[in-house]
């Protein structure tokens, strides 16, 4: 906690300096960060495969999403900056608490949004993917984002993480995680400024008019991509009776799921990897 306490004190000292930087300067740093992630693509992908057991395909699209977040937020901020009849001010110090299943894109989105709007950031990755998070912030520091403005905190959820949430020096929290975690944060600190993306799962509705072969392809991809460990994964298939009672469809669906190779993410033929 002593190190975390020093990080908070550092962020509070730096708040006014960062808030007073120009919008264009902050946007330019996000532009450089996006470019640095492109340059570091191999290491960024490797950190997700080695640390989070993501397949190369899943890691590749996630890194592209992280880069897109930088490009999106800097363009949005430039657009907002042209509205001279609107006034706003940064919140101060923002804690970004990210999940293990998307260890690059989701924290990047929170970090870029907070930084470009003039906030200092404390980034706490999920304990399962600390190395992946560290590779991300190293790239952002290399792009020129100051270390006093973006700090990396690797700590256990409890007791250090709990103290961090309760500390009034944290002005806002960006959380992606379980619904229960969001409720816990609000219970630990009533009135907390919390932006929370919490639990959810998709369903796929399959009608009798559907292309059965395409259904099987998309259903298996959605259910088993990244081992189903994402909110967009289809955990429920709702079938019309004609489809449900079709033995040929059910047999093909079983065969498609059974054909998925299971093993190390370093073997590119494997679809299901360790968790």
C-alpha positions in Angstrom: 0.0 0.0 0.0 2.9 2.4 0.6 3.8 2.3 -3.1 0.2 2.8 -4.1 -0.1 5.7 -1.7 3.0 7.4 -3.3 1.4 6.8 -6.7 -1.7 8.6 -5.7 0.2 11.5 -4.2 2.2 11.8 -7.4 -0.9 11.8 -9.5 -2.5 14.5 -7.4 0.6 16.7 -7.8 0.6 16.2 -11.5 -3.1 16.8 -12.1 -3.0 20.6 -12.8 0.1 20.3 -15.1 -1.6 17.7 -17.3 -5.0 19.4 -17.2 -3.4 22.5 -18.5 -1.7 20.9 -21.5 -3.4 21.8 -24.7 -5.9 19.5 -26.3 -3.7 19.2 -29.4 -0.7 18.1 -27.3 -2.7 15.4 -25.7 -4.1 14.3 -29.0 -0.7 14.2 -30.5 0.5 11.9 -27.7 -2.4 9.5 -28.4 -1.4 9.5 -32.1 2.2 8.6 -31.2 0.8 5.9 -28.8 -1.2 4.3 -31.6 1.9 4.3 -33.8 4.1 2.8 -31.0 1.6 0.0 -30.6 1.8 -0.7 -34.4 5.6 -0.8 -34.2 5.5 -3.1 -31.1 2.8 -5.4 -32.6 4.8 -8.6 -32.3 5.7 -8.1 -28.6 2.2 -6.9 -27.8 0.7 -10.0 -29.4 3.2 -12.3 -27.7 2.4 -10.9 -24.3 -1.3 -11.7 -24.8 -0.5 -15.2 -26.0 2.0 -16.0 -23.3 0.3 -14.2 -20.4 -3.4 -14.6 -21.2 -3.3 -17.7 -23.4 -5.1 -15.9 -26.3 -4.8 -17.4 -29.7 -2.9 -15.4 -32.3 -6.2 -14.6 -34.1 -7.9 -13.3 -31.0 -4.8 -11.3 -29.9 -4.4 -9.8 -33.3 -7.9 -8.3 -33.5 -7.6 -7.1 -29.9 -4.5 -5.1 -30.6 -6.1 -3.5 -33.6 -9.0 -2.5 -31.3 -6.6 -0.9 -28.8 -5.1 1.1 -31.7 -8.5 2.1 -32.9 -9.4 3.4 -29.4 -6.5 5.8 -29.6 -7.5 7.0 -33.0 -11.1 7.3 -32.0 -10.6 9.3 -28.8 -8.1 11.7 -30.2 -10.4 12.5 -33.2 -13.4 12.9 -30.8 -11.4 15.2 -28.6 -10.4 17.4 -31.5 -14.0 17.6 -32.5 -15.1 18.6 -29.0 -12.4 21.2 -28.8 -13.9 23.0 -31.7 -17.1 23.7 -29.7 -16.1 27.0 -28.1 -19.5 27.4 -26.5 -19.0 24.4 -24.2 -16.9 24.3 -21.1 -15.6 21.2 -19.3 -12.9 20.2 -16.9 -11.0 17.0 -16.1 -12.2 14.8 -13.2 -8.7 14.6 -11.7 -7.2 11.1 -11.1 -8.9 8.2 -12.8 -8.4 4.5 -11.8 -8.7 2.1 -14.8 -9.5 -1.4 -13.5 -9.5 -3.9 -16.4 -10.3 -7.6 -16.9 -8.2 -10.6 -17.8 -10.1 -11.6 -20.9 -9.3 -8.5 -22.9 -6.1 -7.3 -21.3 -5.0 -4.9 -24.1 -8.0 -3.3 -25.8 -10.2 -2.7 -22.7 -7.5 -1.0 -20.6 -6.3 1.0 -23.6 -9.8 2.4 -24.2 -10.1 3.6 -20.6 -6.6 4.9 -20.5 -6.9 6.9 -23.7 -10.3 8.3 -22.9 -9.1 9.5 -19.5 -5.8 10.9 -20.7 -7.1 12.8 -23.7 -9.6 14.6 -21.5 -6.9 15.8 -19.2 -7.0 13.3 -16.3 -4.1 11.5 -14.6 -4.4 7.7 -14.8 -3.7 4.8 -12.4 -3.9 1.6 -14.4 -4.5 -1.6 -12.4 -4.6 -4.7 -14.6 -6.3 -7.9 -13.6 -3.8 -10.0 -11.5 -3.9 -12.8 -14.1 -2.4 -10.6 -16.9 0.0 -8.2 -15.2 2.7 -8.7 -17.8 0.3 -8.0 -20.7 -0.7 -4.7 -19.0 2.9 -3.8 -18.4 3.8 -4.3 -22.1 0.9 -1.9 -22.9 2.0 0.9 -20.6 5.7 0.6 -21.6 4.6 1.3 -25.2 2.6 4.3 -24.1 5.5 5.6 -22.1 7.8 5.1 -25.0 5.4 7.2 -27.1 6.0 10.1 -24.8 3.1 9.9 -22.3 4.6 10.9 -19.0 5.1 8.3 -16.3 3.7 10.6 -13.7 0.5 11.0 -15.7 0.1 7.3 -16.5 1.1 5.1 -13.6 1.1 1.3 -13.5 -0.1 -0.4 -10.3 0.2 -4.2 -10.0 -1.5 -5.2 -6.8 -3.8 -7.7 -5.3 -7.5 -6.9 -5.4 -7.6 -7.1 -1.6 -6.5 -5.4 0.6 -4.6 -2.9 -1.6 -7.2 -2.7 -4.4 -9.9 -2.2 -1.9 -8.1 0.7 -0.2 -7.5 2.2 -3.6 -11.3 2.2 -4.4 -12.1 3.7 -1.0 -9.4 6.5 -1.3 -11.0 9.9 -1.9 -8.0 10.9 -4.0 -9.3 8.7 -6.7 -11.9 10.9 -8.5 -13.3 8.3 -10.9 -13.1 4.6 -11.7 -13.5 2.9 -15.1 -14.3 -0.7 -14.5 -14.8 -3.6 -16.8 -15.7 -6.8 -14.9 -18.4 -8.7 -13.1 -21.7 -7.0 -12.2 -21.0 -8.1 -8.6 -17.7 -6.2 -8.7 -19.4 -3.0 -9.8 -22.0 -3.4 -6.9 -19.2 -4.1 -4.5 -17.4 -0.8 -5.5 -20.6 1.2 -4.9 -21.0 -0.5 -1.5 -17.4 0.1 -0.5 -17.6 3.8 -1.5 -21.2 5.2 -1.8 -21.3 8.0 -4.3 -18.3 6.8 -6.2 -18.0 8.2 -9.8 -18.1 4.8 -11.5 -18.2 4.0 -15.2 -18.8 0.2 -15.3 -19.1 -2.2 -18.2 -20.3 -5.4 -16.4 -21.4 -9.0 -17.2 -23.4 -10.1 -20.2 -23.7 -12.9 -22.7 -25.1 -13.1 -26.2 -27.8 -15.4 -27.5 -28.2 -16.5 -31.2 -31.7 -16.9 -32.6 -31.8 -19.4 -35.5 -34.9 -19.6 -37.7 -36.1 -22.2 -40.1 -35.2 -19.8 -43.0 -31.6 -19.6 -42.0 -28.6 -20.9 -43.9 -27.8 -24.0 -41.7 -24.2 -24.3 -42.8 -23.6 -20.6 -42.0 -25.4 -21.0 -38.7 -23.1 -23.8 -37.6 -20.0 -21.8 -38.6 -21.0 -18.6 -36.8 -22.5 -20.4 -33.7 -19.3 -22.4 -33.1 -17.1 -19.3 -33.7 -19.2 -17.2 -31.3 -19.5 -19.9 -28.6 -15.9 -21.1 -28.6 -13.8 -18.1 -29.8 -11.5 -17.2 -26.9 -13.0 -20.2 -25.1 -16.3 -18.4 -24.8 -14.7 -16.0 -22.3 -16.2 -12.7 -23.6 -19.5 -10.9 -23.2 -20.2 -11.3 -27.0 -19.9 -15.1 -26.8 -23.1 -16.9 -27.7 -23.9 -19.1 -24.6 -27.5 -19.8 -25.7 -28.9 -20.8 -29.1 -32.6 -20.3 -29.5 -33.8 -22.6 -32.3 -37.1 -22.8 -34.1 -38.6 -26.3 -33.8 -37.9 -27.2 -37.4 -34.2 -26.6 -36.8 -34.1 -28.1 -33.3 -35.7 -31.3 -34.6 -33.4 -31.6 -37.6 -31.0 -34.5 -36.8 -28.7 -33.5 -39.7 -28.2 -30.0 -38.3 -27.6 -31.3 -34.8 -25.1 -33.9 -36.0 -23.2 -31.3 -38.0 -23.2 -28.9 -35.0 -21.8 -31.6 -32.8 -19.1 -32.6 -35.3 -18.1 -28.9 -35.8 -17.6 -28.5 -32.0 -15.8 -31.8 -31.6 -13.4 -30.9 -34.4 -11.9 -27.9 -32.5 -8.3 -28.6 -31.5 -7.4 -28.0 -27.9 -3.9 -27.1 -26.6 -1.2 -24.5 -26.4 -1.8 -21.1 -27.9 1.7 -21.2 -29.5 0.4 -24.0 -31.8 -1.6 -21.9 -34.3 -3.9 -24.9 -35.2 -5.4 -24.9 -31.7 -8.7 -23.2 -31.2 -9.3 -23.9 -27.5 -6.4 -22.8 -25.3 -5.7 -22.9 -21.5 -7.6 -20.5 -19.2 
